[in-house]
Amino acid sequence: MRKVNTVRRDMRVPVVLDEKVKRYAEEQGHATWSAAYFDLVRKGLEIVQKEQGN
């Protein structure tokens, strides 16, 4: 498996968003909050790109 270059980011998340990501992680079987967050970001970006025709 190829190593992915990464950048560390620290962020504050509103409690309501944190709870929604935790719930999504449990429902989708993600092992970590971060995995669920990245999945949601990826899906959101795919939708935006489709809307923009990219």
Gaussian input, Z-matrix of N, CA and C with variables (Angstrom, degrees):
# hf/3-21g

backbone

0 1
 N
 C     1     B1
 C     2     B2     1     A1
 N     3     B3     2     A2     1     D1
 C     4     B4     3     A3     2     D2
 C     5     B5     4     A4     3     D3
 N     6     B6     5     A5     4     D4
 C     7     B7     6     A6     5     D5
 C     8     B8     7     A7     6     D6
 N     9     B9     8     A8     7     D7
 C    10    B10     9     A9     8     D8
 C    11    B11    10    A10     9     D9
 N    12    B12    11    A11    10    D10
 C    13    B13    12    A12    11    D11
 C    14    B14    13    A13    12    D12
 N    15    B15    14    A14    13    D13
 C    16    B16    15    A15    14    D14
 C    17    B17    16    A16    15    D15
 N    18    B18    17    A17    16    D16
 C    19    B19    18    A18    17    D17
 C    20    B20    19    A19    18    D18
 N    21    B21    20    A20    19    D19
 C    22    B22    21    A21    20    D20
 C    23    B23    22    A22    21    D21
 N    24    B24    23    A23    22    D22
 C    25    B25    24    A24    23    D23
 C    26    B26    25    A25    24    D24
 N    27    B27    26    A26    25    D25
 C    28    B28    27    A27    26    D26
 C    29    B29    28    A28    27    D27
 N    30    B30    29    A29    28    D28
 C    31    B31    30    A30    29    D29
 C    32    B32    31    A31    30    D30
 N    33    B33    32    A32    31    D31
 C    34    B34    33    A33    32    D32
 C    35    B35    34    A34    33    D33
 N    36    B36    35    A35    34    D34
 C    37    B37    36    A36    35    D35
 C    38    B38    37    A37    36    D36
 N    39    B39    38    A38    37    D37
 C    40    B40    39    A39    38    D38
 C    41    B41    40    A40    39    D39
 N    42    B42    41    A41    40    D40
 C    43    B43    42    A42    41    D41
 C    44    B44    43    A43    42    D42
 N    45    B45    44    A44    43    D43
 C    46    B46    45    A45    44    D44
 C    47    B47    46    A46    45    D45
 N    48    B48    47    A47    46    D46
 C    49    B49    48    A48    47    D47
 C    50    B50    49    A49    48    D48
 N    51    B51    50    A50    49    D49
 C    52    B52    51    A51    50    D50
 C    53    B53    52    A52    51    D51
 N    54    B54    53    A53    52    D52
 C    55    B55    54    A54    53    D53
 C    56    B56    55    A55    54    D54
 N    57    B57    56    A56    55    D55
 C    58    B58    57    A57    56    D56
 C    59    B59    58    A58    57    D57
 N    60    B60    59    A59    58    D58
 C    61    B61    60    A60    59    D59
 C    62    B62    61    A61    60    D60
 N    63    B63    62    A62    61    D61
 C    64    B64    63    A63    62    D62
 C    65    B65    64    A64    63    D63
 N    66    B66    65    A65    64    D64
 C    67    B67    66    A66    65    D65
 C    68    B68    67    A67    66    D66
 N    69    B69    68    A68    67    D67
 C    70    B70    69    A69    68    D68
 C    71    B71    70    A70    69    D69
 N    72    B72    71    A71    70    D70
 C    73    B73    72    A72    71    D71
 C    74    B74    73    A73    72    D72
 N    75    B75    74    A74    73    D73
 C    76    B76    75    A75    74    D74
 C    77    B77    76    A76    75    D75
 N    78    B78    77    A77    76    D76
 C    79    B79    78    A78    77    D77
 C    80    B80    79    A79    78    D78
 N    81    B81    80    A80    79    D79
 C    82    B82    81    A81    80    D80
 C    83    B83    82    A82    81    D81
 N    84    B84    83    A83    82    D82
 C    85    B85    84    A84    83    D83
 C    86    B86    85    A85    84    D84
 N    87    B87    86    A86    85    D85
 C    88    B88    87    A87    86    D86
 C    89    B89    88    A88    87    D87
 N    90    B90    89    A89    88    D88
 C    91    B91    90    A90    89    D89
 C    92    B92    91    A91    90    D90
 N    93    B93    92    A92    91    D91
 C    94    B94    93    A93    92    D92
 C    95    B95    94    A94    93    D93
 N    96    B96    95    A95    94    D94
 C    97    B97    96    A96    95    D95
 C    98    B98    97    A97    96    D96
 N    99    B99    98    A98    97    D97
 C   100   B100    99    A99    98    D98
 C   101   B101   100   A100    99    D99
 N   102   B102   101   A101   100   D100
 C   103   B103   102   A102   101   D101
 C   104   B104   103   A103   102   D102
 N   105   B105   104   A104   103   D103
 C   106   B106   105   A105   104   D104
 C   107   B107   106   A106   105   D105
 N   108   B108   107   A107   106   D106
 C   109   B109   108   A108   107   D107
 C   110   B110   109   A109   108   D108
 N   111   B111   110   A110   109   D109
 C   112   B112   111   A111   110   D110
 C   113   B113   112   A112   111   D111
 N   114   B114   113   A113   112   D112
 C   115   B115   114   A114   113   D113
 C   116   B116   115   A115   114   D114
 N   117   B117   116   A116   115   D115
 C   118   B118   117   A117   116   D116
 C   119   B119   118   A118   117   D117
 N   120   B120   119   A119   118   D118
 C   121   B121   120   A120   119   D119
 C   122   B122   121   A121   120   D120
 N   123   B123   122   A122   121   D121
 C   124   B124   123   A123   122   D122
 C   125   B125   124   A124   123   D123
 N   126   B126   125   A125   124   D124
 C   127   B127   126   A126   125   D125
 C   128   B128   127   A127   126   D126
 N   129   B129   128   A128   127   D127
 C   130   B130   129   A129   128   D128
 C   131   B131   130   A130   129   D129
 N   132   B132   131   A131   130   D130
 C   133   B133   132   A132   131   D131
 C   134   B134   133   A133   132   D132
 N   135   B135   134   A134   133   D133
 C   136   B136   135   A135   134   D134
 C   137   B137   136   A136   135   D135
 N   138   B138   137   A137   136   D136
 C   139   B139   138   A138   137   D137
 C   140   B140   139   A139   138   D138
 N   141   B141   140   A140   139   D139
 C   142   B142   141   A141   140   D140
 C   143   B143   142   A142   141   D141
 N   144   B144   143   A143   142   D142
 C   145   B145   144   A144   143   D143
 C   146   B146   145   A145   144   D144
 N   147   B147   146   A146   145   D145
 C   148   B148   147   A147   146   D146
 C   149   B149   148   A148   147   D147
 N   150   B150   149   A149   148   D148
 C   151   B151   150   A150   149   D149
 C   152   B152   151   A151   150   D150
 N   153   B153   152   A152   151   D151
 C   154   B154   153   A153   152   D152
 C   155   B155   154   A154   153   D153
 N   156   B156   155   A155   154   D154
 C   157   B157   156   A156   155   D155
 C   158   B158   157   A157   156   D156
 N   159   B159   158   A158   157   D157
 C   160   B160   159   A159   158   D158
 C   161   B161   160   A160   159   D159

   B1=1.4503
   B2=1.5315
   B3=1.3009
   B4=1.4464
   B5=1.5285
   B6=1.3137
   B7=1.4612
   B8=1.5250
   B9=1.3111
   B10=1.4557
   B11=1.5222
   B12=1.3253
   B13=1.4670
   B14=1.5228
   B15=1.3165
   B16=1.4591
   B17=1.5221
   B18=1.3238
   B19=1.4613
   B20=1.5214
   B21=1.3138
   B22=1.4664
   B23=1.5206
   B24=1.3234
   B25=1.4587
   B26=1.5273
   B27=1.2966
   B28=1.4589
   B29=1.5197
   B30=1.3300
   B31=1.4587
   B32=1.5193
   B33=1.2968
   B34=1.4644
   B35=1.5168
   B36=1.3310
   B37=1.4517
   B38=1.5269
   B39=1.3250
   B40=1.4593
   B41=1.5317
   B42=1.3190
   B43=1.4594
   B44=1.5271
   B45=1.3204
   B46=1.4660
   B47=1.5339
   B48=1.3154
   B49=1.4616
   B50=1.5244
   B51=1.3204
   B52=1.4654
   B53=1.5247
   B54=1.3238
   B55=1.4613
   B56=1.5267
   B57=1.3356
   B58=1.4649
   B59=1.5263
   B60=1.3232
   B61=1.4652
   B62=1.5282
   B63=1.3229
   B64=1.4676
   B65=1.5256
   B66=1.3150
   B67=1.4656
   B68=1.5284
   B69=1.3181
   B70=1.4663
   B71=1.5315
   B72=1.3352
   B73=1.4682
   B74=1.5178
   B75=1.3078
   B76=1.4621
   B77=1.5235
   B78=1.3326
   B79=1.4607
   B80=1.5273
   B81=1.3222
   B82=1.4597
   B83=1.5248
   B84=1.3201
   B85=1.4584
   B86=1.5218
   B87=1.3179
   B88=1.4660
   B89=1.5273
   B90=1.3200
   B91=1.4651
   B92=1.5254
   B93=1.3415
   B94=1.4635
   B95=1.5290
   B96=1.3136
   B97=1.4615
   B98=1.5157
   B99=1.3336
   B100=1.4687
   B101=1.5234
   B102=1.3175
   B103=1.4612
   B104=1.5275
   B105=1.3165
   B106=1.4606
   B107=1.5264
   B108=1.3156
   B109=1.4656
   B110=1.5302
   B111=1.3408
   B112=1.4628
   B113=1.5237
   B114=1.3173
   B115=1.4602
   B116=1.5258
   B117=1.3210
   B118=1.4662
   B119=1.5257
   B120=1.3154
   B121=1.4667
   B122=1.5248
   B123=1.3216
   B124=1.4663
   B125=1.5184
   B126=1.3303
   B127=1.4623
   B128=1.5262
   B129=1.3180
   B130=1.4659
   B131=1.5215
   B132=1.3243
   B133=1.4622
   B134=1.5220
   B135=1.3286
   B136=1.4681
   B137=1.5284
   B138=1.3187
   B139=1.4689
   B140=1.5165
   B141=1.3187
   B142=1.4660
   B143=1.5210
   B144=1.3163
   B145=1.4633
   B146=1.5287
   B147=1.3289
   B148=1.4568
   B149=1.5190
   B150=1.3409
   B151=1.4637
   B152=1.5248
   B153=1.3347
   B154=1.4600
   B155=1.5244
   B156=1.3229
   B157=1.4434
   B158=1.5182
   B159=1.3215
   B160=1.4719
   B161=1.4985
   A1=109.01
   A2=116.83
   A3=122.87
   A4=111.30
   A5=117.54
   A6=121.67
   A7=109.55
   A8=116.07
   A9=122.62
   A10=108.52
   A11=116.59
   A12=120.26
   A13=108.45
   A14=116.04
   A15=120.07
   A16=111.15
   A17=114.21
   A18=122.92
   A19=106.23
   A20=117.46
   A21=120.93
   A22=109.36
   A23=115.50
   A24=122.45
   A25=108.02
   A26=116.53
   A27=121.40
   A28=107.18
   A29=116.91
   A30=119.31
   A31=110.40
   A32=114.44
   A33=121.08
   A34=106.63
   A35=115.59
   A36=121.42
   A37=108.14
   A38=117.62
   A39=118.83
   A40=110.36
   A41=116.63
   A42=122.25
   A43=110.66
   A44=117.56
   A45=120.30
   A46=110.37
   A47=118.60
   A48=121.62
   A49=110.96
   A50=116.28
   A51=121.00
   A52=110.54
   A53=116.57
   A54=120.92
   A55=111.17
   A56=116.63
   A57=120.18
   A58=111.22
   A59=117.10
   A60=120.24
   A61=109.67
   A62=117.81
   A63=120.64
   A64=111.00
   A65=116.60
   A66=121.13
   A67=110.20
   A68=116.88
   A69=121.43
   A70=110.15
   A71=116.58
   A72=120.69
   A73=110.69
   A74=117.33
   A75=121.38
   A76=111.13
   A77=116.91
   A78=121.39
   A79=112.12
   A80=117.11
   A81=121.64
   A82=113.06
   A83=116.88
   A84=120.88
   A85=114.54
   A86=116.88
   A87=119.95
   A88=108.95
   A89=116.23
   A90=121.37
   A91=111.97
   A92=116.73
   A93=119.77
   A94=110.97
   A95=113.89
   A96=120.79
   A97=109.32
   A98=116.79
   A99=121.31
   A100=111.86
   A101=117.72
   A102=120.59
   A103=110.67
   A104=116.38
   A105=120.45
   A106=110.46
   A107=116.70
   A108=121.63
   A109=110.42
   A110=116.58
   A111=120.10
   A112=111.33
   A113=116.94
   A114=120.89
   A115=110.21
   A116=116.62
   A117=120.64
   A118=111.65
   A119=117.51
   A120=121.03
   A121=109.76
   A122=117.08
   A123=121.24
   A124=110.89
   A125=116.67
   A126=120.65
   A127=111.41
   A128=116.33
   A129=120.08
   A130=112.05
   A131=116.88
   A132=120.43
   A133=111.56
   A134=116.94
   A135=120.20
   A136=110.70
   A137=116.97
   A138=121.36
   A139=110.65
   A140=117.10
   A141=121.27
   A142=110.58
   A143=117.22
   A144=121.16
   A145=111.00
   A146=117.97
   A147=121.08
   A148=111.02
   A149=116.29
   A150=121.00
   A151=111.42
   A152=116.04
   A153=120.43
   A154=112.70
   A155=116.25
   A156=120.88
   A157=114.02
   A158=117.52
   A159=121.03
   A160=110.67
   D1=135.02
   D2=-178.85
   D3=-81.06
   D4=136.03
   D5=179.49
   D6=-74.79
   D7=134.71
   D8=179.84
   D9=-94.01
   D10=132.34
   D11=174.61
   D12=-66.53
   D13=137.50
   D14=-178.37
   D15=-130.82
   D16=163.45
   D17=175.12
   D18=-131.68
   D19=135.42
   D20=179.29
   D21=-85.33
   D22=130.58
   D23=176.44
   D24=-130.50
   D25=130.86
   D26=173.39
   D27=-107.69
   D28=134.49
   D29=-177.94
   D30=-145.47
   D31=153.30
   D32=173.48
   D33=-95.95
   D34=137.84
   D35=-176.82
   D36=-121.99
   D37=132.27
   D38=175.84
   D39=-57.20
   D40=143.99
   D41=-176.63
   D42=-55.42
   D43=-41.97
   D44=-177.87
   D45=-62.71
   D46=-38.90
   D47=177.56
   D48=-68.97
   D49=-40.59
   D50=177.46
   D51=-58.14
   D52=-44.58
   D53=-179.24
   D54=-64.99
   D55=-39.21
   D56=179.60
   D57=-67.27
   D58=-39.52
   D59=178.38
   D60=-67.14
   D61=-41.69
   D62=177.24
   D63=-59.55
   D64=-44.44
   D65=179.45
   D66=-63.27
   D67=-43.69
   D68=178.03
   D69=-60.98
   D70=-42.85
   D71=179.81
   D72=-59.11
   D73=-44.80
   D74=179.70
   D75=-65.12
   D76=-44.74
   D77=-177.71
   D78=-65.84
   D79=-35.54
   D80=-175.60
   D81=-95.39
   D82=-5.23
   D83=177.48
   D84=78.26
   D85=24.75
   D86=176.85
   D87=-75.59
   D88=138.93
   D89=-176.93
   D90=-74.04
   D91=-27.70
   D92=-176.29
   D93=-134.43
   D94=160.32
   D95=175.41
   D96=-61.03
   D97=-42.54
   D98=-178.63
   D99=-61.20
   D100=-41.31
   D101=179.00
   D102=-62.16
   D103=-41.58
   D104=178.09
   D105=-65.66
   D106=-42.65
   D107=179.70
   D108=-60.95
   D109=-47.30
   D110=-179.89
   D111=-63.48
   D112=-37.50
   D113=177.66
   D114=-62.51
   D115=-45.58
   D116=179.18
   D117=-64.52
   D118=-41.36
   D119=178.33
   D120=-63.25
   D121=-45.76
   D122=179.64
   D123=-58.77
   D124=-47.16
   D125=-179.96
   D126=-63.44
   D127=-41.15
   D128=178.02
   D129=-63.99
   D130=-41.87
   D131=178.51
   D132=-64.86
   D133=-38.01
   D134=177.56
   D135=-61.11
   D136=-41.96
   D137=179.01
   D138=-64.07
   D139=-45.97
   D140=-180.00
   D141=-61.55
   D142=-44.06
   D143=179.96
   D144=-62.59
   D145=-40.64
   D146=177.32
   D147=-63.15
   D148=-41.95
   D149=179.42
   D150=-63.99
   D151=-33.80
   D152=-178.95
   D153=-87.32
   D154=-3.78
   D155=178.48
   D156=77.75
   D157=24.55
   D158=-179.94
   D159=-95.99

